[in-house]
Structures are given as C-alpha cells and as structure tokens.
Amino acid sequence: MVLNALLDQLFPQGHRIDVRDDVLSGTASTSAGEVTVIGTANKLEVGVDHALALAATVIASTKADPQRPIVMLVDTAGQRLSRRDELLGINGYFAHLAKALDLARRRGARLVSLVYGESVSGGFLSFGLMADSIHALPEAQVRVMDLRAMARVTKQPLEKLQALSKSSPVFAPGVQNYVAMGAVESVWEGDLAGALVEALQAPVAGDQRRARGAERGGRTRARDVAAAVEAGEA
C-alpha cells in the first residue's frame, strides 16, 4: 500500500508525520487519543543514522508524555550492509533503539507495529519486533532470513530447507506463516483505523507468541520446551 494512503486510512482524524531519508517520525490522532508514529518506508535498509533518528523520536515521546502509545510502521529490507555502518558498530545503534523502546514500554507506553511493506532481519528486529503486538497487511512480506542465507548459516542443503518450508512455517517466509507461528498477531483488512484502536486498547498479557504458535499449529514445541526449562525439567 502507498504510504500516504496508509496514513490517511490509519489516522482519518489527522496526522503530522515527517518522512526524511525514508524514516518516519511524528504524531497522529486516533479515537483512543494521540500517538507517536515512527517507521520506515521504501524498503529502507536501516543504518546507524536511521536507528539514531528512530530512537530520538522514541526518547522525545517518552520524555514529553510517557504513556503516549507508539505506533511503528514497518517497511524495511533489513540492516544496511555497508563498511561505514559496520565499523561504527551498527549492532550498538540497534541496541540503543531497542533500549529506547523498552524504556518507553516500562514507562507506560503501548507499542504497536504494523508491517505494511517488507520486514527483514535486523531492520525489523531492532524496532518493529519490539512491539507489544505486531500486525500486518495481507500484501506485506515478512521474513527473518532468506532460505539461501539460511542454508549458508546452517550448512544444510537449500533443497532440504525448501522441502521443510512446505510443511513447517518456521522455515517459510510470508505473513500467514508468521501468523501461524504467533509472531504476527493478526492481519488487518478493511477498517484500518478501527483495527489500530482495537490494538491500542487491547489488554497487555505479556509475550503470548509461544502460546499463539502452539494454538495455531505453527510452533508446536516452543511453549512446552520453555515451560520444561522454567520448571527445571530440561
């Protein structure tokens, strides 16, 4: 979906969002109150400068109004793979962004993510995946790692992973697979403004991804293994 059309549908009561270097920052009005908006556009590869800009908006929001919700709009092709960003220590900048979001949550802000384009690897992990609830549009593309890259990392034949991806959502990209695993809570269609308000007002019950994955059949063992470890049985 085109960004401007998305903003108008999410925030029909008005929005004041700046887009600079494909980084979104600003505020918007909803029937549940004012929200801070951060995000990325045009499949941005998130680098150190982008991470700093996103973190600055989060910190400013939690200083001005600690309980103001933060809505994260995600369209990223991953982290920027440049010599400059690696030499500057991009992992530290991503950690700074994640800490800023964690601080906002601890101070009472609700964090909601919507994947409207792509969400890939470090570019997604550093901010969109930090939300209390993650949602997506039907046409969004969600993947942590391409199967070719996964084959190189795991030292498994690509053909084996491709076969596994047909039966296991863990190995397959796509919104519906991430819904099955519990990582994406829901897919939004139709009234996007209403869906956002519902997400902002939903009770927070901790991290339910393992439970949802078990219930939906996408991650059948994670919940039980975690419970066994917690109980000292593994």
C-alpha positions in Angstrom: 0.0 0.0 0.0 1.2 3.5 -0.8 2.4 5.2 2.4 0.2 8.3 2.1 -2.9 6.3 1.6 -2.0 4.1 4.5 -1.5 7.1 6.8 -4.9 8.5 5.8 -6.6 5.2 6.5 -4.9 4.6 9.8 -5.4 8.2 11.0 -8.5 9.7 9.5 -8.6 12.2 12.3 -5.3 13.7 11.2 -1.6 13.1 11.2 1.6 15.2 11.3 4.3 12.8 10.1 7.6 13.8 8.6 9.4 11.5 6.2 13.1 12.2 6.0 15.6 9.8 4.4 12.8 7.2 4.4 12.4 7.5 8.2 9.0 8.3 9.6 8.5 10.4 12.7 5.7 12.5 14.1 2.3 12.2 15.8 -1.2 11.3 14.8 -4.8 11.4 16.2 -6.9 8.4 16.9 -10.3 7.9 18.7 -8.2 6.5 21.5 -6.0 9.6 21.7 -2.8 11.0 20.4 0.0 8.5 19.3 3.6 8.9 18.4 4.5 7.4 15.0 7.9 6.1 13.9 8.7 3.9 11.0 10.5 3.2 7.7 9.5 3.5 4.0 10.6 2.3 0.6 12.1 -0.9 1.9 14.7 1.1 3.8 17.9 -0.7 4.8 18.3 0.6 8.3 21.7 2.0 9.1 23.2 3.8 12.1 21.8 7.2 11.2 18.3 5.8 10.8 18.5 3.9 14.1 19.6 7.1 15.9 16.7 9.1 14.3 14.1 6.5 15.3 15.5 6.3 18.8 15.5 10.1 19.2 11.8 10.2 18.4 11.0 7.5 20.9 13.1 9.2 23.6 11.4 12.6 22.9 8.0 10.9 23.1 8.6 9.2 26.4 10.0 12.5 27.8 7.1 14.6 26.7 4.3 12.0 27.5 5.5 8.7 29.0 2.1 7.0 28.4 1.5 8.1 24.8 1.4 5.0 22.6 4.0 4.5 19.9 2.9 3.1 16.5 5.6 1.6 14.4 5.1 1.3 10.6 7.4 -1.2 9.1 8.8 -1.4 5.5 12.5 -2.5 5.7 14.7 -4.7 3.6 16.9 -5.3 6.7 20.0 -3.7 8.1 22.4 -1.6 6.0 25.4 -3.8 4.9 28.0 -1.1 4.5 31.6 -0.8 5.7 30.8 2.5 7.4 27.9 1.2 9.4 29.7 -2.0 10.4 32.8 -0.1 11.5 30.7 2.3 13.6 29.2 -0.7 15.3 25.6 -1.0 13.9 24.7 -3.6 16.5 25.2 -1.0 19.2 22.9 1.5 17.5 20.3 -1.1 17.1 20.6 -2.0 20.8 20.2 1.7 21.6 17.0 1.8 19.6 15.7 -1.4 21.3 16.6 0.0 24.8 14.7 3.3 24.0 11.6 1.3 23.1 12.0 -0.9 26.2 12.2 2.3 28.3 9.1 3.7 26.7 7.2 0.4 27.5 8.4 0.4 31.1 7.2 4.0 31.5 3.7 3.0 30.3 3.6 3.4 26.5 1.8 0.8 24.5 3.9 -0.3 21.5 2.1 -1.5 18.3 3.7 -2.5 15.0 2.1 -2.7 11.6 4.1 -4.3 8.7 2.8 -2.7 5.5 5.7 -3.5 3.2 8.7 -5.7 3.9 10.2 -6.7 7.3 13.5 -8.4 7.1 16.2 -9.4 9.6 18.0 -6.7 11.7 15.9 -3.8 10.3 12.8 -5.4 11.7 14.3 -6.9 14.9 15.6 -3.5 16.1 12.2 -1.8 16.3 9.1 -3.4 14.8 9.6 -6.7 16.6 9.9 -4.9 19.9 6.2 -4.1 20.0 3.6 -5.5 22.4 1.6 -6.6 19.4 2.6 -7.0 15.8 0.2 -6.9 12.9 0.4 -6.9 9.1 -1.4 -6.0 5.9 -2.2 -9.0 3.7 0.2 -7.9 1.0 3.2 -7.5 3.4 6.3 -9.6 3.2 7.7 -11.0 6.4 10.9 -13.0 6.7 13.8 -13.1 9.1 16.2 -14.8 6.7 16.1 -15.9 3.1 16.3 -19.6 2.6 19.6 -19.3 0.6 21.2 -17.3 3.5 19.7 -19.9 6.0 21.3 -22.7 4.0 24.7 -21.0 4.3 24.4 -20.3 8.0 23.0 -23.8 9.0 25.2 -25.7 6.5 22.1 -27.5 5.3 21.3 -28.1 1.6 19.0 -25.5 0.1 16.8 -28.2 -1.3 16.2 -29.7 2.2 15.2 -26.3 3.6 12.9 -25.7 0.7 11.2 -29.0 1.3 10.9 -28.2 5.0 9.4 -24.8 4.3 6.4 -26.5 2.6 5.4 -28.3 5.8 6.8 -26.0 8.6 6.1 -22.3 8.9 9.4 -21.9 10.8 11.3 -22.3 7.5 8.9 -20.3 5.3 8.5 -16.6 4.7 5.2 -14.9 4.3 2.6 -13.2 6.5 0.4 -16.3 7.0 3.3 -18.4 8.2 4.3 -15.7 10.7 0.6 -15.6 11.9 0.8 -19.4 12.3 3.9 -19.1 14.4 2.3 -16.4 16.6 4.9 -13.7 15.7 2.2 -11.7 13.8 -0.9 -11.4 16.0 -3.3 -10.5 13.2 -3.8 -9.4 9.6 -5.6 -6.1 9.2 -8.1 -5.6 6.3 -10.9 -3.1 5.8 -11.2 -0.6 8.7 -7.5 0.0 9.5 -8.3 2.9 11.9 -10.6 0.7 13.9 -8.1 -2.2 13.9 -5.4 0.2 15.3 -7.7 1.5 18.0 -8.6 -2.1 19.0 -4.9 -3.0 19.2 -4.1 0.1 21.3 -6.9 -0.7 23.7 -6.3 -4.5 24.0 -5.1 -5.7 27.4 -1.4 -6.5 27.6 -0.9 -10.0 28.8 2.9 -10.4 28.3 4.6 -12.2 25.4 2.0 -14.6 24.0 3.9 -15.7 20.9 4.8 -19.2 22.0 1.2 -19.8 23.2 -0.3 -18.5 19.9 2.2 -20.5 17.9 1.1 -23.7 19.7 -2.6 -22.9 19.4 -2.2 -22.1 15.6 0.0 -25.1 14.9 2.9 -23.1 13.6 5.3 -23.7 16.6 4.3 -26.9 18.2 7.1 -27.3 20.7 8.4 -23.9 21.8 5.8 -23.4 24.6 6.3 -26.8 26.1 10.1 -26.7 25.9 10.1 -23.2 27.5 7.8 -24.5 30.3 10.0 -27.5 30.9 13.1 -25.3 31.1 11.4 -23.0 33.6 10.4 -25.9 35.7 13.9 -27.3 35.7 12.9 -30.4 33.7 15.3 -29.7 30.8 
